[in-house]
Amino acid sequence: MALKRFVQAAVAALAIAGVVPASAQQVLKVGSTPTGIPFTFLDTKTNTIQGIMVDLITEIGKDAGLNVQIEPMSFSALIPSLTSSKIDIIAAAMFITAPRKEVVDFSDPIYTYGEGLVVPKNDTKAYATQDDLKGETVGAQVGTAFVDALKKSGLFADVKAYDTIPDILRDVNTGRLKAGYADYPILAYNLKQGGFPEVRLVDSYKPVTVGSVGIGVRKGDSALLGKINASLAKLKANGTIDKILEKWGQKAQG
């Protein structure tokens, strides 16, 4: 017992000095989704979650001295997992929205975009607004800002909620949906890979729900948030964020 107390005291002393060994450092669990390519996705070759947000939280971990571990889960499970302390950080394609800010503290904005519109390839109409699809059945991903906005618009006969974006693309592909709405960069990346040849991303469409992606932590975890924001500022200034975005085919922001 005396030895155990000595070890605990030694670790505590190191912690005060700010030199906790890696083995004693707390592991921070990071929730990411396996279907949000290029932000987060399951790389089947390595069986690991990869993407923009994974690269970013990894670089933040290196810079801030945080020991981060990626935990795959569905998008709709991210916030419940954070609030119940199953994870410590959310790093996914999650918009910073007012309702989410009531339960999650977000980092400074990282990347800004809106929803994209996909329709069957043989539908060549130049859709510009959601009004152009009034009375139709459309789909969006459960838990996203897009599905709530589409439902509240009252424009559509039905707004079907899907667990994943590939599920939406499949139902547009087969004609079960007139159209699908989802994160523009994720749709563009999926279609670029050629997996859904019967689906078209509508270039003429102007998004309604535009937002910024941020990293989420538990409410009141100001120390962790401070470290994340300090590292984000440094990684933005030295060009690391731009390089990560460009690696995944996204335009760096000014």
QUIQUI-V45809 format. One record per residue. N is the residue number from 1. RES is the residue in three letters. OMEGA is omega in radians with two decimals (* if undefined). Layout:
N,RES,OMEGA ; N,RES,OMEGA
This chain:
1,MET,-3.12 ; 2,ALA,3.12 ; 3,LEU,-3.14 ; 4,LYS,3.13 ; 5,ARG,3.12 ; 6,PHE,3.13 ; 7,VAL,3.12 ; 8,GLN,3.14 ; 9,ALA,-3.14 ; 10,ALA,3.12 ; 11,VAL,3.12 ; 12,ALA,3.13 ; 13,ALA,3.11 ; 14,LEU,3.14 ; 15,ALA,3.12 ; 16,ILE,-3.14 ; 17,ALA,3.11 ; 18,GLY,-3.12 ; 19,VAL,3.10 ; 20,VAL,3.11 ; 21,PRO,-3.07 ; 22,ALA,-3.10 ; 23,SER,-3.12 ; 24,ALA,-3.09 ; 25,GLN,3.13 ; 26,GLN,3.06 ; 27,VAL,3.09 ; 28,LEU,-3.12 ; 29,LYS,-3.06 ; 30,VAL,3.10 ; 31,GLY,3.09 ; 32,SER,-3.09 ; 33,THR,-3.12 ; 34,PRO,-3.02 ; 35,THR,-3.07 ; 36,GLY,-3.12 ; 37,ILE,0.18 ; 38,PRO,-3.11 ; 39,PHE,3.05 ; 40,THR,3.12 ; 41,PHE,3.11 ; 42,LEU,3.03 ; 43,ASP,-3.05 ; 44,THR,3.12 ; 45,LYS,-3.10 ; 46,THR,-3.08 ; 47,ASN,3.11 ; 48,THR,3.06 ; 49,ILE,-3.13 ; 50,GLN,3.05 ; 51,GLY,-3.08 ; 52,ILE,-3.03 ; 53,MET,3.08 ; 54,VAL,3.09 ; 55,ASP,-3.08 ; 56,LEU,-3.12 ; 57,ILE,3.07 ; 58,THR,3.11 ; 59,GLU,3.09 ; 60,ILE,3.11 ; 61,GLY,3.12 ; 62,LYS,-3.07 ; 63,ASP,-3.04 ; 64,ALA,-3.13 ; 65,GLY,3.14 ; 66,LEU,3.11 ; 67,ASN,-3.03 ; 68,VAL,3.14 ; 69,GLN,-3.08 ; 70,ILE,3.11 ; 71,GLU,3.13 ; 72,PRO,3.08 ; 73,MET,3.12 ; 74,SER,-3.10 ; 75,PHE,-3.07 ; 76,SER,-3.14 ; 77,ALA,-3.03 ; 78,LEU,-3.09 ; 79,ILE,3.07 ; 80,PRO,3.12 ; 81,SER,3.11 ; 82,LEU,-3.08 ; 83,THR,3.12 ; 84,SER,3.07 ; 85,SER,3.01 ; 86,LYS,3.01 ; 87,ILE,-3.10 ; 88,ASP,-3.05 ; 89,ILE,2.96 ; 90,ILE,3.05 ; 91,ALA,-3.07 ; 92,ALA,3.10 ; 93,ALA,-3.09 ; 94,MET,3.08 ; 95,PHE,2.97 ; 96,ILE,-3.14 ; 97,THR,-3.13 ; 98,ALA,3.12 ; 99,PRO,3.14 ; 100,ARG,-3.13 ; 101,LYS,3.08 ; 102,GLU,-3.10 ; 103,VAL,-3.11 ; 104,VAL,2.97 ; 105,ASP,-3.07 ; 106,PHE,3.01 ; 107,SER,2.99 ; 108,ASP,-3.12 ; 109,PRO,-3.10 ; 110,ILE,-3.03 ; 111,TYR,-3.05 ; 112,THR,3.10 ; 113,TYR,3.11 ; 114,GLY,-3.14 ; 115,GLU,3.01 ; 116,GLY,3.14 ; 117,LEU,3.06 ; 118,VAL,3.12 ; 119,VAL,3.03 ; 120,PRO,-3.06 ; 121,LYS,-3.13 ; 122,ASN,3.04 ; 123,ASP,-3.01 ; 124,THR,-3.12 ; 125,LYS,-3.13 ; 126,ALA,3.13 ; 127,TYR,3.14 ; 128,ALA,-3.10 ; 129,THR,3.10 ; 130,GLN,3.11 ; 131,ASP,-3.13 ; 132,ASP,-3.14 ; 133,LEU,-3.12 ; 134,LYS,3.10 ; 135,GLY,-3.11 ; 136,GLU,3.04 ; 137,THR,-3.10 ; 138,VAL,-3.13 ; 139,GLY,3.06 ; 140,ALA,-3.06 ; 141,GLN,3.13 ; 142,VAL,3.10 ; 143,GLY,-3.12 ; 144,THR,3.08 ; 145,ALA,-3.08 ; 146,PHE,-3.07 ; 147,VAL,3.12 ; 148,ASP,-3.12 ; 149,ALA,3.14 ; 150,LEU,3.13 ; 151,LYS,-3.11 ; 152,LYS,-3.10 ; 153,SER,-3.13 ; 154,GLY,-3.07 ; 155,LEU,-2.88 ; 156,PHE,3.07 ; 157,ALA,3.11 ; 158,ASP,3.01 ; 159,VAL,-3.12 ; 160,LYS,-3.13 ; 161,ALA,-3.10 ; 162,TYR,3.13 ; 163,ASP,-3.08 ; 164,THR,3.11 ; 165,ILE,3.04 ; 166,PRO,3.08 ; 167,ASP,3.10 ; 168,ILE,-3.12 ; 169,LEU,3.12 ; 170,ARG,-3.11 ; 171,ASP,2.99 ; 172,VAL,3.14 ; 173,ASN,-3.08 ; 174,THR,3.12 ; 175,GLY,3.10 ; 176,ARG,3.08 ; 177,LEU,3.02 ; 178,LYS,-3.11 ; 179,ALA,3.08 ; 180,GLY,3.11 ; 181,TYR,3.10 ; 182,ALA,3.13 ; 183,ASP,-3.07 ; 184,TYR,-3.09 ; 185,PRO,-3.12 ; 186,ILE,3.09 ; 187,LEU,-3.10 ; 188,ALA,-3.12 ; 189,TYR,3.13 ; 190,ASN,-3.09 ; 191,LEU,3.10 ; 192,LYS,-3.14 ; 193,GLN,3.05 ; 194,GLY,-3.10 ; 195,GLY,-3.10 ; 196,PHE,-3.00 ; 197,PRO,-3.10 ; 198,GLU,-3.11 ; 199,VAL,-3.12 ; 200,ARG,3.03 ; 201,LEU,-2.99 ; 202,VAL,-3.10 ; 203,ASP,-3.06 ; 204,SER,-3.06 ; 205,TYR,3.10 ; 206,LYS,-3.07 ; 207,PRO,3.13 ; 208,VAL,-3.07 ; 209,THR,-3.13 ; 210,VAL,-3.13 ; 211,GLY,-3.13 ; 212,SER,3.07 ; 213,VAL,3.05 ; 214,GLY,3.05 ; 215,ILE,-3.08 ; 216,GLY,3.01 ; 217,VAL,3.13 ; 218,ARG,3.08 ; 219,LYS,3.07 ; 220,GLY,3.12 ; 221,ASP,-2.99 ; 222,SER,-3.14 ; 223,ALA,3.12 ; 224,LEU,-3.14 ; 225,LEU,3.11 ; 226,GLY,3.11 ; 227,LYS,-3.12 ; 228,ILE,-3.13 ; 229,ASN,3.11 ; 230,ALA,3.12 ; 231,SER,3.10 ; 232,LEU,-3.14 ; 233,ALA,-3.13 ; 234,LYS,-3.11 ; 235,LEU,3.06 ; 236,LYS,-3.09 ; 237,ALA,-3.08 ; 238,ASN,3.04 ; 239,GLY,-3.10 ; 240,THR,-3.13 ; 241,ILE,3.10 ; 242,ASP,-3.13 ; 243,LYS,3.13 ; 244,ILE,3.13 ; 245,LEU,-3.12 ; 246,GLU,3.10 ; 247,LYS,-3.08 ; 248,TRP,3.00 ; 249,GLY,3.13 ; 250,GLN,3.12 ; 251,LYS,3.06 ; 252,ALA,-3.10 ; 253,GLN,3.12 ; 254,GLY,*
